[in-house]
């Protein structure tokens, strides 16, 4: 599943994938793969991304249940 919340949070900070990757100590391809839903990051990387973007784990990585979105 695509992580549009991560992409939006990154864009809101006017950061490129490369900018975020450098601050998190990973490659741009890793950030791209997370945003596309092709890679499940470790909890350590999730926490680092959240810290850099000023967000919580819930804000960026929590997947809502289908019925919660439609309520």
mmCIF file of the N, C-alpha and C atoms, coordinates in Angstrom:
data_MODEL
# 
_entry.id   MODEL 
# 
loop_
_atom_site.group_PDB 
_atom_site.id 
_atom_site.type_symbol 
_atom_site.label_atom_id 
_atom_site.label_alt_id 
_atom_site.label_comp_id 
_atom_site.label_asym_id 
_atom_site.label_entity_id 
_atom_site.label_seq_id 
_atom_site.pdbx_PDB_ins_code 
_atom_site.Cartn_x 
_atom_site.Cartn_y 
_atom_site.Cartn_z 
_atom_site.occupancy 
_atom_site.B_iso_or_equiv 
_atom_site.pdbx_formal_charge 
_atom_site.auth_seq_id 
_atom_site.auth_comp_id 
_atom_site.auth_asym_id 
_atom_site.auth_atom_id 
_atom_site.pdbx_PDB_model_num 
ATOM 1   N N  . UNK A 1 1  ? 0.847   -1.180 0.000  1.00 0.00 ? 1  UNK A N  1 
ATOM 2   C CA . UNK A 1 1  ? 0.000   0.000  0.000  1.00 0.00 ? 1  UNK A CA 1 
ATOM 3   C C  . UNK A 1 1  ? 0.894   1.246  0.000  1.00 0.00 ? 1  UNK A C  1 
ATOM 4   N N  . UNK A 1 2  ? 0.582   2.172  -0.891 1.00 0.00 ? 2  UNK A N  1 
ATOM 5   C CA . UNK A 1 2  ? 1.375   3.396  -0.972 1.00 0.00 ? 2  UNK A CA 1 
ATOM 6   C C  . UNK A 1 2  ? 1.289   4.189  0.329  1.00 0.00 ? 2  UNK A C  1 
ATOM 7   N N  . UNK A 1 3  ? 2.384   4.828  0.690  1.00 0.00 ? 3  UNK A N  1 
ATOM 8   C CA . UNK A 1 3  ? 2.394   5.655  1.887  1.00 0.00 ? 3  UNK A CA 1 
ATOM 9   C C  . UNK A 1 3  ? 2.292   7.120  1.465  1.00 0.00 ? 3  UNK A C  1 
ATOM 10  N N  . UNK A 1 4  ? 1.062   7.546  1.200  1.00 0.00 ? 4  UNK A N  1 
ATOM 11  C CA . UNK A 1 4  ? 0.822   8.919  0.778  1.00 0.00 ? 4  UNK A CA 1 
ATOM 12  C C  . UNK A 1 4  ? 1.001   9.898  1.927  1.00 0.00 ? 4  UNK A C  1 
ATOM 13  N N  . UNK A 1 5  ? 0.826   9.413  3.165  1.00 0.00 ? 5  UNK A N  1 
ATOM 14  C CA . UNK A 1 5  ? 1.025   10.290 4.329  1.00 0.00 ? 5  UNK A CA 1 
ATOM 15  C C  . UNK A 1 5  ? 2.487   10.697 4.451  1.00 0.00 ? 5  UNK A C  1 
ATOM 16  N N  . UNK A 1 6  ? 3.371   9.753  4.206  1.00 0.00 ? 6  UNK A N  1 
ATOM 17  C CA . UNK A 1 6  ? 4.804   10.057 4.243  1.00 0.00 ? 6  UNK A CA 1 
ATOM 18  C C  . UNK A 1 6  ? 5.163   11.037 3.127  1.00 0.00 ? 6  UNK A C  1 
ATOM 19  N N  . UNK A 1 7  ? 4.666   10.776 1.933  1.00 0.00 ? 7  UNK A N  1 
ATOM 20  C CA . UNK A 1 7  ? 4.954   11.656 0.797  1.00 0.00 ? 7  UNK A CA 1 
ATOM 21  C C  . UNK A 1 7  ? 4.445   13.072 1.062  1.00 0.00 ? 7  UNK A C  1 
ATOM 22  N N  . UNK A 1 8  ? 3.237   13.187 1.611  1.00 0.00 ? 8  UNK A N  1 
ATOM 23  C CA . UNK A 1 8  ? 2.651   14.502 1.903  1.00 0.00 ? 8  UNK A CA 1 
ATOM 24  C C  . UNK A 1 8  ? 3.447   15.230 2.985  1.00 0.00 ? 8  UNK A C  1 
ATOM 25  N N  . UNK A 1 9  ? 3.857   14.515 4.026  1.00 0.00 ? 9  UNK A N  1 
ATOM 26  C CA . UNK A 1 9  ? 4.623   15.129 5.116  1.00 0.00 ? 9  UNK A CA 1 
ATOM 27  C C  . UNK A 1 9  ? 5.976   15.611 4.606  1.00 0.00 ? 9  UNK A C  1 
ATOM 28  N N  . UNK A 1 10 ? 6.582   14.830 3.734  1.00 0.00 ? 10 UNK A N  1 
ATOM 29  C CA . UNK A 1 10 ? 7.870   15.223 3.150  1.00 0.00 ? 10 UNK A CA 1 
ATOM 30  C C  . UNK A 1 10 ? 7.694   16.459 2.273  1.00 0.00 ? 10 UNK A C  1 
ATOM 31  N N  . UNK A 1 11 ? 6.653   16.458 1.462  1.00 0.00 ? 11 UNK A N  1 
ATOM 32  C CA . UNK A 1 11 ? 6.389   17.594 0.574  1.00 0.00 ? 11 UNK A CA 1 
ATOM 33  C C  . UNK A 1 11 ? 6.065   18.861 1.370  1.00 0.00 ? 11 UNK A C  1 
ATOM 34  N N  . UNK A 1 12 ? 5.357   18.697 2.485  1.00 0.00 ? 12 UNK A N  1 
ATOM 35  C CA . UNK A 1 12 ? 4.999   19.841 3.328  1.00 0.00 ? 12 UNK A CA 1 
ATOM 36  C C  . UNK A 1 12 ? 6.242   20.521 3.897  1.00 0.00 ? 12 UNK A C  1 
ATOM 37  N N  . UNK A 1 13 ? 7.305   19.753 4.067  1.00 0.00 ? 13 UNK A N  1 
ATOM 38  C CA . UNK A 1 13 ? 8.581   20.301 4.553  1.00 0.00 ? 13 UNK A CA 1 
ATOM 39  C C  . UNK A 1 13 ? 9.468   20.746 3.389  1.00 0.00 ? 13 UNK A C  1 
ATOM 40  N N  . UNK A 1 14 ? 8.926   20.672 2.174  1.00 0.00 ? 14 UNK A N  1 
ATOM 41  C CA . UNK A 1 14 ? 9.654   21.048 0.961  1.00 0.00 ? 14 UNK A CA 1 
ATOM 42  C C  . UNK A 1 14 ? 10.962  20.269 0.840  1.00 0.00 ? 14 UNK A C  1 
ATOM 43  N N  . UNK A 1 15 ? 10.857  18.957 1.090  1.00 0.00 ? 15 UNK A N  1 
ATOM 44  C CA . UNK A 1 15 ? 12.027  18.086 1.021  1.00 0.00 ? 15 UNK A CA 1 
ATOM 45  C C  . UNK A 1 15 ? 11.881  17.126 -0.147 1.00 0.00 ? 15 UNK A C  1 
ATOM 46  N N  . UNK A 1 16 ? 12.987  16.862 -0.810 1.00 0.00 ? 16 UNK A N  1 
ATOM 47  C CA . UNK A 1 16 ? 13.002  15.826 -1.840 1.00 0.00 ? 16 UNK A CA 1 
ATOM 48  C C  . UNK A 1 16 ? 13.200  14.475 -1.156 1.00 0.00 ? 16 UNK A C  1 
ATOM 49  N N  . UNK A 1 17 ? 13.003  13.408 -1.907 1.00 0.00 ? 17 UNK A N  1 
ATOM 50  C CA . UNK A 1 17 ? 13.296  12.084 -1.367 1.00 0.00 ? 17 UNK A CA 1 
ATOM 51  C C  . UNK A 1 17 ? 14.762  11.999 -0.974 1.00 0.00 ? 17 UNK A C  1 
ATOM 52  N N  . UNK A 1 18 ? 15.620  12.608 -1.769 1.00 0.00 ? 18 UNK A N  1 
ATOM 53  C CA . UNK A 1 18 ? 17.055  12.581 -1.475 1.00 0.00 ? 18 UNK A CA 1 
ATOM 54  C C  . UNK A 1 18 ? 17.373  13.332 -0.188 1.00 0.00 ? 18 UNK A C  1 
ATOM 55  N N  . UNK A 1 19 ? 16.716  14.478 0.031  1.00 0.00 ? 19 UNK A N  1 
ATOM 56  C CA . UNK A 1 19 ? 16.929  15.240 1.264  1.00 0.00 ? 19 UNK A CA 1 
ATOM 57  C C  . UNK A 1 19 ? 16.574  14.391 2.486  1.00 0.00 ? 19 UNK A C  1 
ATOM 58  N N  . UNK A 1 20 ? 15.396  13.786 2.440  1.00 0.00 ? 20 UNK A N  1 
ATOM 59  C CA . UNK A 1 20 ? 14.946  12.956 3.561  1.00 0.00 ? 20 UNK A CA 1 
ATOM 60  C C  . UNK A 1 20 ? 15.871  11.765 3.758  1.00 0.00 ? 20 UNK A C  1 
ATOM 61  N N  . UNK A 1 21 ? 16.244  11.146 2.671  1.00 0.00 ? 21 UNK A N  1 
ATOM 62  C CA . UNK A 1 21 ? 17.133  9.980  2.754  1.00 0.00 ? 21 UNK A CA 1 
ATOM 63  C C  . UNK A 1 21 ? 18.450  10.327 3.440  1.00 0.00 ? 21 UNK A C  1 
ATOM 64  N N  . UNK A 1 22 ? 19.041  11.440 3.047  1.00 0.00 ? 22 UNK A N  1 
ATOM 65  C CA . UNK A 1 22 ? 20.322  11.843 3.648  1.00 0.00 ? 22 UNK A CA 1 
ATOM 66  C C  . UNK A 1 22 ? 20.183  12.093 5.147  1.00 0.00 ? 22 UNK A C  1 
ATOM 67  N N  . UNK A 1 23 ? 19.086  12.739 5.546  1.00 0.00 ? 23 UNK A N  1 
ATOM 68  C CA . UNK A 1 23 ? 18.873  13.009 6.975  1.00 0.00 ? 23 UNK A CA 1 
ATOM 69  C C  . UNK A 1 23 ? 18.595  11.740 7.776  1.00 0.00 ? 23 UNK A C  1 
ATOM 70  N N  . UNK A 1 24 ? 18.098  10.706 7.096  1.00 0.00 ? 24 UNK A N  1 
ATOM 71  C CA . UNK A 1 24 ? 17.769  9.438  7.768  1.00 0.00 ? 24 UNK A CA 1 
ATOM 72  C C  . UNK A 1 24 ? 18.872  8.397  7.626  1.00 0.00 ? 24 UNK A C  1 
ATOM 73  N N  . UNK A 1 25 ? 19.889  8.700  6.826  1.00 0.00 ? 25 UNK A N  1 
ATOM 74  C CA . UNK A 1 25 ? 21.002  7.759  6.660  1.00 0.00 ? 25 UNK A CA 1 
ATOM 75  C C  . UNK A 1 25 ? 20.681  6.567  5.774  1.00 0.00 ? 25 UNK A C  1 
ATOM 76  N N  . UNK A 1 26 ? 19.781  6.770  4.804  1.00 0.00 ? 26 UNK A N  1 
ATOM 77  C CA . UNK A 1 26 ? 19.443  5.706  3.859  1.00 0.00 ? 26 UNK A CA 1 
ATOM 78  C C  . UNK A 1 26 ? 19.540  6.257  2.443  1.00 0.00 ? 26 UNK A C  1 
ATOM 79  N N  . UNK A 1 27 ? 19.289  5.404  1.455  1.00 0.00 ? 27 UNK A N  1 
ATOM 80  C CA . UNK A 1 27 ? 19.341  5.859  0.063  1.00 0.00 ? 27 UNK A CA 1 
ATOM 81  C C  . UNK A 1 27 ? 18.003  6.471  -0.357 1.00 0.00 ? 27 UNK A C  1 
ATOM 82  N N  . UNK A 1 28 ? 18.055  7.257  -1.417 1.00 0.00 ? 28 UNK A N  1 
ATOM 83  C CA . UNK A 1 28 ? 16.829  7.826  -1.972 1.00 0.00 ? 28 UNK A CA 1 
ATOM 84  C C  . UNK A 1 28 ? 15.906  6.701  -2.436 1.00 0.00 ? 28 UNK A C  1 
ATOM 85  N N  . UNK A 1 29 ? 16.497  5.624  -2.942 1.00 0.00 ? 29 UNK A N  1 
ATOM 86  C CA . UNK A 1 29 ? 15.703  4.493  -3.402 1.00 0.00 ? 29 UNK A CA 1 
ATOM 87  C C  . UNK A 1 29 ? 14.907  3.867  -2.262 1.00 0.00 ? 29 UNK A C  1 
ATOM 88  N N  . UNK A 1 30 ? 15.469  3.878  -1.057 1.00 0.00 ? 30 UNK A N  1 
ATOM 89  C CA . UNK A 1 30 ? 14.757  3.342  0.096  1.00 0.00 ? 30 UNK A CA 1 
ATOM 90  C C  . UNK A 1 30 ? 13.522  4.184  0.396  1.00 0.00 ? 30 UNK A C  1 
ATOM 91  N N  . UNK A 1 31 ? 13.670  5.501  0.404  1.00 0.00 ? 31 UNK A N  1 
ATOM 92  C CA . UNK A 1 31 ? 12.527  6.387  0.654  1.00 0.00 ? 31 UNK A CA 1 
ATOM 93  C C  . UNK A 1 31 ? 11.486  6.209  -0.443 1.00 0.00 ? 31 UNK A C  1 
ATOM 94  N N  . UNK A 1 32 ? 11.937  6.116  -1.687 1.00 0.00 ? 32 UNK A N  1 
ATOM 95  C CA . UNK A 1 32 ? 11.030  5.897  -2.807 1.00 0.00 ? 32 UNK A CA 1 
ATOM 96  C C  . UNK A 1 32 ? 10.254  4.591  -2.633 1.00 0.00 ? 32 UNK A C  1 
ATOM 97  N N  . UNK A 1 33 ? 10.944  3.530  -2.253 1.00 0.00 ? 33 UNK A N  1 
ATOM 98  C CA . UNK A 1 33 ? 10.299  2.226  -2.078 1.00 0.00 ? 33 UNK A CA 1 
ATOM 99  C C  . UNK A 1 33 ? 9.281   2.255  -0.935 1.00 0.00 ? 33 UNK A C  1 
ATOM 100 N N  . UNK A 1 34 ? 9.573   2.980  0.145  1.00 0.00 ? 34 UNK A N  1 
ATOM 101 C CA . UNK A 1 34 ? 8.618   3.103  1.265  1.00 0.00 ? 34 UNK A CA 1 
ATOM 102 C C  . UNK A 1 34 ? 7.376   3.840  0.787  1.00 0.00 ? 34 UNK A C  1 
ATOM 103 N N  . UNK A 1 35 ? 7.573   4.942  0.075  1.00 0.00 ? 35 UNK A N  1 
ATOM 104 C CA . UNK A 1 35 ? 6.433   5.724  -0.410 1.00 0.00 ? 35 UNK A CA 1 
ATOM 105 C C  . UNK A 1 35 ? 5.585   4.926  -1.395 1.00 0.00 ? 35 UNK A C  1 
ATOM 106 N N  . UNK A 1 36 ? 6.211   4.099  -2.215 1.00 0.00 ? 36 UNK A N  1 
ATOM 107 C CA . UNK A 1 36 ? 5.482   3.293  -3.191 1.00 0.00 ? 36 UNK A CA 1 
ATOM 108 C C  . UNK A 1 36 ? 4.830   2.063  -2.564 1.00 0.00 ? 36 UNK A C  1 
ATOM 109 N N  . UNK A 1 37 ? 5.217   1.746  -1.321 1.00 0.00 ? 37 UNK A N  1 
ATOM 110 C CA . UNK A 1 37 ? 4.673   0.568  -0.656 1.00 0.00 ? 37 UNK A CA 1 
ATOM 111 C C  . UNK A 1 37 ? 5.399   -0.708 -1.012 1.00 0.00 ? 37 UNK A C  1 
ATOM 112 N N  . UNK A 1 38 ? 6.585   -0.585 -1.593 1.00 0.00 ? 38 UNK A N  1 
ATOM 113 C CA . UNK A 1 38 ? 7.372   -1.746 -1.985 1.00 0.00 ? 38 UNK A CA 1 
ATOM 114 C C  . UNK A 1 38 ? 8.327   -2.225 -0.896 1.00 0.00 ? 38 UNK A C  1 
ATOM 115 N N  . UNK A 1 39 ? 8.448   -1.453 0.180  1.00 0.00 ? 39 UNK A N  1 
ATOM 116 C CA . UNK A 1 39 ? 9.403   -1.789 1.238  1.00 0.00 ? 39 UNK A CA 1 
ATOM 117 C C  . UNK A 1 39 ? 8.803   -1.437 2.587  1.00 0.00 ? 39 UNK A C  1 
ATOM 118 N N  . UNK A 1 40 ? 8.877   -2.372 3.513  1.00 0.00 ? 40 UNK A N  1 
ATOM 119 C CA . UNK A 1 40 ? 8.432   -2.158 4.884  1.00 0.00 ? 40 UNK A CA 1 
ATOM 120 C C  . UNK A 1 40 ? 9.653   -1.775 5.726  1.00 0.00 ? 40 UNK A C  1 
ATOM 121 N N  . UNK A 1 41 ? 9.757   -0.528 6.155  1.00 0.00 ? 41 UNK A N  1 
ATOM 122 C CA . UNK A 1 41 ? 10.941  -0.110 6.912  1.00 0.00 ? 41 UNK A CA 1 
ATOM 123 C C  . UNK A 1 41 ? 10.956  -0.707 8.319  1.00 0.00 ? 41 UNK A C  1 
ATOM 124 N N  . UNK A 1 42 ? 12.139  -0.780 8.881  1.00 0.00 ? 42 UNK A N  1 
ATOM 125 C CA . UNK A 1 42 ? 12.275  -1.228 10.268 1.00 0.00 ? 42 UNK A CA 1 
ATOM 126 C C  . UNK A 1 42 ? 11.660  -0.171 11.183 1.00 0.00 ? 42 UNK A C  1 
ATOM 127 N N  . UNK A 1 43 ? 11.352  -0.559 12.398 1.00 0.00 ? 43 UNK A N  1 
ATOM 128 C CA . UNK A 1 43 ? 10.788  0.397  13.357 1.00 0.00 ? 43 UNK A CA 1 
ATOM 129 C C  . UNK A 1 43 ? 11.809  1.507  13.635 1.00 0.00 ? 43 UNK A C  1 
ATOM 130 N N  . UNK A 1 44 ? 13.085  1.161  13.628 1.00 0.00 ? 44 UNK A N  1 
ATOM 131 C CA . UNK A 1 44 ? 14.128  2.168  13.849 1.00 0.00 ? 44 UNK A CA 1 
ATOM 132 C C  . UNK A 1 44 ? 14.101  3.220  12.741 1.00 0.00 ? 44 UNK A C  1 
ATOM 133 N N  . UNK A 1 45 ? 13.978  2.785  11.493 1.00 0.00 ? 45 UNK A N  1 
ATOM 134 C CA . UNK A 1 45 ? 13.917  3.734  10.381 1.00 0.00 ? 45 UNK A CA 1 
ATOM 135 C C  . UNK A 1 45 ? 12.614  4.531  10.442 1.00 0.00 ? 45 UNK A C  1 
ATOM 136 N N  . UNK A 1 46 ? 11.516  3.892  10.785 1.00 0.00 ? 46 UNK A N  1 
ATOM 137 C CA . UNK A 1 46 ? 10.239  4.611  10.935 1.00 0.00 ? 46 UNK A CA 1 
ATOM 138 C C  . UNK A 1 46 ? 10.376  5.732  11.961 1.00 0.00 ? 46 UNK A C  1 
ATOM 139 N N  . UNK A 1 47 ? 10.989  5.435  13.085 1.00 0.00 ? 47 UNK A N  1 
ATOM 140 C CA . UNK A 1 47 ? 11.160  6.441  14.140 1.00 0.00 ? 47 UNK A CA 1 
ATOM 141 C C  . UNK A 1 47 ? 12.068  7.575  13.674 1.00 0.00 ? 47 UNK A C  1 
ATOM 142 N N  . UNK A 1 48 ? 13.113  7.246  12.927 1.00 0.00 ? 48 UNK A N  1 
ATOM 143 C CA . UNK A 1 48 ? 14.016  8.277  12.403 1.00 0.00 ? 48 UNK A CA 1 
ATOM 144 C C  . UNK A 1 48 ? 13.274  9.182  11.433 1.00 0.00 ? 48 UNK A C  1 
ATOM 145 N N  . UNK A 1 49 ? 12.505  8.597  10.534 1.00 0.00 ? 49 UNK A N  1 
ATOM 146 C CA . UNK A 1 49 ? 11.721  9.389  9.569  1.00 0.00 ? 49 UNK A CA 1 
ATOM 147 C C  . UNK A 1 49 ? 10.751  10.305 10.313 1.00 0.00 ? 49 UNK A C  1 
ATOM 148 N N  . UNK A 1 50 ? 10.080  9.778  11.314 1.00 0.00 ? 50 UNK A N  1 
ATOM 149 C CA . UNK A 1 50 ? 9.132   10.572 12.097 1.00 0.00 ? 50 UNK A CA 1 
ATOM 150 C C  . UNK A 1 50 ? 9.834   11.744 12.781 1.00 0.00 ? 50 UNK A C  1 
ATOM 151 N N  . UNK A 1 51 ? 10.993  11.490 13.349 1.00 0.00 ? 51 UNK A N  1 
ATOM 152 C CA . UNK A 1 51 ? 11.743  12.544 14.037 1.00 0.00 ? 51 UNK A CA 1 
ATOM 153 C C  . UNK A 1 51 ? 12.135  13.648 13.056 1.00 0.00 ? 51 UNK A C  1 
ATOM 154 N N  . UNK A 1 52 ? 12.627  13.269 11.885 1.00 0.00 ? 52 UNK A N  1 
ATOM 155 C CA . UNK A 1 52 ? 13.043  14.246 10.876 1.00 0.00 ? 52 UNK A CA 1 
ATOM 156 C C  . UNK A 1 52 ? 11.851  15.075 10.395 1.00 0.00 ? 52 UNK A C  1 
ATOM 157 N N  . UNK A 1 53 ? 10.697  14.432 10.231 1.00 0.00 ? 53 UNK A N  1 
ATOM 158 C CA . UNK A 1 53 ? 9.526   15.130 9.699  1.00 0.00 ? 53 UNK A CA 1 
ATOM 159 C C  . UNK A 1 53 ? 8.640   15.747 10.783 1.00 0.00 ? 53 UNK A C  1 
ATOM 160 N N  . UNK A 1 54 ? 8.970   15.500 12.048 1.00 0.00 ? 54 UNK A N  1 
ATOM 161 C CA . UNK A 1 54 ? 8.183   16.068 13.140 1.00 0.00 ? 54 UNK A CA 1 
ATOM 162 C C  . UNK A 1 54 ? 6.791   15.459 13.235 1.00 0.00 ? 54 UNK A C  1 
ATOM 163 N N  . UNK A 1 55 ? 6.697   14.168 12.978 1.00 0.00 ? 55 UNK A N  1 
ATOM 164 C CA . UNK A 1 55 ? 5.418   13.456 13.005 1.00 0.00 ? 55 UNK A CA 1 
ATOM 165 C C  . UNK A 1 55 ? 5.512   12.268 13.948 1.00 0.00 ? 55 UNK A C  1 
ATOM 166 N N  . UNK A 1 56 ? 4.355   11.707 14.299 1.00 0.00 ? 56 UNK A N  1 
ATOM 167 C CA . UNK A 1 56 ? 4.329   10.497 15.126 1.00 0.00 ? 56 UNK A CA 1 
ATOM 168 C C  . UNK A 1 56 ? 4.251   9.268  14.225 1.00 0.00 ? 56 UNK A C  1 
ATOM 169 N N  . UNK A 1 57 ? 4.524   8.110  14.808 1.00 0.00 ? 57 UNK A N  1 
ATOM 170 C CA . UNK A 1 57 ? 4.392   6.855  14.061 1.00 0.00 ? 57 UNK A CA 1 
ATOM 171 C C  . UNK A 1 57 ? 2.968   6.688  13.550 1.00 0.00 ? 57 UNK A C  1 
ATOM 172 N N  . UNK A 1 58 ? 1.991   7.009  14.392 1.00 0.00 ? 58 UNK A N  1 
ATOM 173 C CA . UNK A 1 58 ? 0.588   6.890  13.983 1.00 0.00 ? 58 UNK A CA 1 
ATOM 174 C C  . UNK A 1 58 ? 0.277   7.789  12.791 1.00 0.00 ? 58 UNK A C  1 
ATOM 175 N N  . UNK A 1 59 ? 0.810   8.992  12.799 1.00 0.00 ? 59 UNK A N  1 
ATOM 176 C CA . UNK A 1 59 ? 0.520   9.943  11.715 1.00 0.00 ? 59 UNK A CA 1 
ATOM 177 C C  . UNK A 1 59 ? 1.073   9.481  10.371 1.00 0.00 ? 59 UNK A C  1 
ATOM 178 N N  . UNK A 1 60 ? 2.191   8.804  10.373 1.00 0.00 ? 60 UNK A N  1 
ATOM 179 C CA . UNK A 1 60 ? 2.818   8.421  9.107  1.00 0.00 ? 60 UNK A CA 1 
ATOM 180 C C  . UNK A 1 60 ? 2.653   6.960  8.717  1.00 0.00 ? 60 UNK A C  1 
ATOM 181 N N  . UNK A 1 61 ? 2.553   6.074  9.696  1.00 0.00 ? 61 UNK A N  1 
ATOM 182 C CA . UNK A 1 61 ? 2.616   4.653  9.364  1.00 0.00 ? 61 UNK A CA 1 
ATOM 183 C C  . UNK A 1 61 ? 1.403   3.829  9.777  1.00 0.00 ? 61 UNK A C  1 
ATOM 184 N N  . UNK A 1 62 ? 0.444   4.410  10.472 1.00 0.00 ? 62 UNK A N  1 
ATOM 185 C CA . UNK A 1 62 ? -0.730  3.648  10.889 1.00 0.00 ? 62 UNK A CA 1 
ATOM 186 C C  . UNK A 1 62 ? -1.674  3.514  9.711  1.00 0.00 ? 62 UNK A C  1 
ATOM 187 N N  . UNK A 1 63 ? -2.070  2.288  9.398  1.00 0.00 ? 63 UNK A N  1 
ATOM 188 C CA . UNK A 1 63 ? -3.018  2.050  8.315  1.00 0.00 ? 63 UNK A CA 1 
ATOM 189 C C  . UNK A 1 63 ? -4.411  1.938  8.902  1.00 0.00 ? 63 UNK A C  1 
ATOM 190 N N  . UNK A 1 64 ? -5.306  2.815  8.456  1.00 0.00 ? 64 UNK A N  1 
ATOM 191 C CA . UNK A 1 64 ? -6.680  2.780  8.943  1.00 0.00 ? 64 UNK A CA 1 
ATOM 192 C C  . UNK A 1 64 ? -7.408  1.580  8.364  1.00 0.00 ? 64 UNK A C  1 
ATOM 193 N N  . UNK A 1 65 ? -8.329  1.034  9.150  1.00 0.00 ? 65 UNK A N  1 
ATOM 194 C CA . UNK A 1 65 ? -9.182  -0.038 8.654  1.00 0.00 ? 65 UNK A CA 1 
ATOM 195 C C  . UNK A 1 65 ? -10.154 0.552  7.650  1.00 0.00 ? 65 UNK A C  1 
ATOM 196 N N  . UNK A 1 66 ? -10.564 -0.227 6.691  1.00 0.00 ? 66 UNK A N  1 
ATOM 197 C CA . UNK A 1 66 ? -11.476 0.248  5.644  1.00 0.00 ? 66 UNK A CA 1 
ATOM 198 C C  . UNK A 1 66 ? -12.751 0.837  6.231  1.00 0.00 ? 66 UNK A C  1 
ATOM 199 N N  . UNK A 1 67 ? -13.327 0.195  7.242  1.00 0.00 ? 67 UNK A N  1 
ATOM 200 C CA . UNK A 1 67 ? -14.589 0.689  7.803  1.00 0.00 ? 67 UNK A CA 1 
ATOM 201 C C  . UNK A 1 67 ? -14.400 1.955  8.627  1.00 0.00 ? 67 UNK A C  1 
ATOM 202 N N  . UNK A 1 68 ? -13.204 2.200  9.140  1.00 0.00 ? 68 UNK A N  1 
ATOM 203 C CA . UNK A 1 68 ? -12.945 3.446  9.870  1.00 0.00 ? 68 UNK A CA 1 
ATOM 204 C C  . UNK A 1 68 ? -12.914 4.631  8.910  1.00 0.00 ? 68 UNK A C  1 
ATOM 205 N N  . UNK A 1 69 ? -12.382 4.420  7.706  1.00 0.00 ? 69 UNK A N  1 
ATOM 206 C CA . UNK A 1 69 ? -12.312 5.491  6.726  1.00 0.00 ? 69 UNK A CA 1 
ATOM 207 C C  . UNK A 1 69 ? -13.696 5.858  6.194  1.00 0.00 ? 69 UNK A C  1 
ATOM 208 N N  . UNK A 1 70 ? -14.589 4.895  6.176  1.00 0.00 ? 70 UNK A N  1 
ATOM 209 C CA . UNK A 1 70 ? -15.915 5.125  5.623  1.00 0.00 ? 70 UNK A CA 1 
ATOM 210 C C  . UNK A 1 70 ? -16.934 5.540  6.669  1.00 0.00 ? 70 UNK A C  1 
ATOM 211 N N  . UNK A 1 71 ? -16.516 5.627  7.924  1.00 0.00 ? 71 UNK A N  1 
ATOM 212 C CA . UNK A 1 71 ? -17.457 5.979  9.004  1.00 0.00 ? 71 UNK A CA 1 
ATOM 213 C C  . UNK A 1 71 ? -17.776 7.454  9.009  1.00 0.00 ? 71 UNK A C  1 
# 
